[in-house]
Amino acid sequence: MDNKMTNLLLMLMMVNVSIAYGEVIELHTEKYENGQVKAKGNLADGKRDGTWFGYYESWKVAREVNY
């Protein structure tokens, strides 16, 4: 499955969760100045939620943090 399809499925699942629990959940991505992904994870009501992944500029996973 490609990244666009995976992101779409994640978004649809988050919409279902947000409707069920009444909180706003969104997939958030932070990027380096060169456009590569620096970190990604979910925001629930504007705060980091669940598992977040941090990446080196080489795309290797630098860290995995649970909120």
FILOTI-119683 format. One record per residue (C-alpha): residue in three letters; x, y, z. Coordinates in steps of 0.05 Angstrom, whole numbers, plus 5000, padded with zeros to 4 digits. Layout:
! FILOTI-119683
   rest      X      Y      Z
    ALA      X      Y      Z
...
This chain:
! FILOTI-119683
   rest      X      Y      Z
    MET   5000   5000   5000
    ASP   5029   5068   4982
    ASN   5037   5127   5030
    LYS   4977   5166   5003
    MET   4930   5107   5013
    THR   4959   5093   5083
    ASN   4950   5167   5103
    LEU   4879   5167   5076
    LEU   4861   5105   5116
    LEU   4893   5135   5179
    MET   4853   5199   5169
    LEU   4788   5160   5161
    MET   4802   5120   5224
    MET   4818   5184   5263
    VAL   4753   5216   5239
    ASN   4715   5156   5267
    VAL   4753   5161   5333
    SER   4741   5236   5338
    ILE   4667   5228   5326
    ALA   4663   5173   5378
    TYR   4701   5210   5432
    GLY   4685   5282   5416
    GLU   4757   5304   5409
    VAL   4791   5332   5347
    ILE   4846   5285   5323
    GLU   4891   5302   5264
    LEU   4953   5272   5232
    HIS   5009   5323   5241
    THR   5075   5326   5204
    GLU   5135   5370   5221
    LYS   5188   5380   5167
    TYR   5261   5401   5161
    GLU   5277   5463   5120
    ASN   5293   5418   5061
    GLY   5222   5390   5063
    GLN   5238   5321   5091
    VAL   5195   5295   5148
    LYS   5224   5311   5217
    ALA   5168   5282   5260
    LYS   5098   5256   5251
    GLY   5041   5233   5296
    ASN   4972   5250   5319
    LEU   4947   5313   5353
    ALA   4886   5307   5397
    ASP   4856   5374   5414
    GLY   4921   5407   5395
    LYS   4966   5363   5439
    ARG   5012   5305   5418
    ASP   4975   5239   5426
    GLY   4993   5166   5416
    THR   5058   5145   5382
    TRP   5101   5198   5349
    PHE   5161   5183   5304
    GLY   5221   5228   5297
    TYR   5266   5221   5236
    TYR   5337   5239   5218
    GLU   5344   5277   5152
    SER   5365   5210   5122
    TRP   5294   5183   5137
    LYS   5320   5135   5189
    VAL   5276   5133   5251
    ALA   5311   5173   5305
    ARG   5261   5159   5361
    GLU   5192   5133   5377
    VAL   5155   5167   5434
    ASN   5087   5150   5464
    TYR   5044   5207   5492
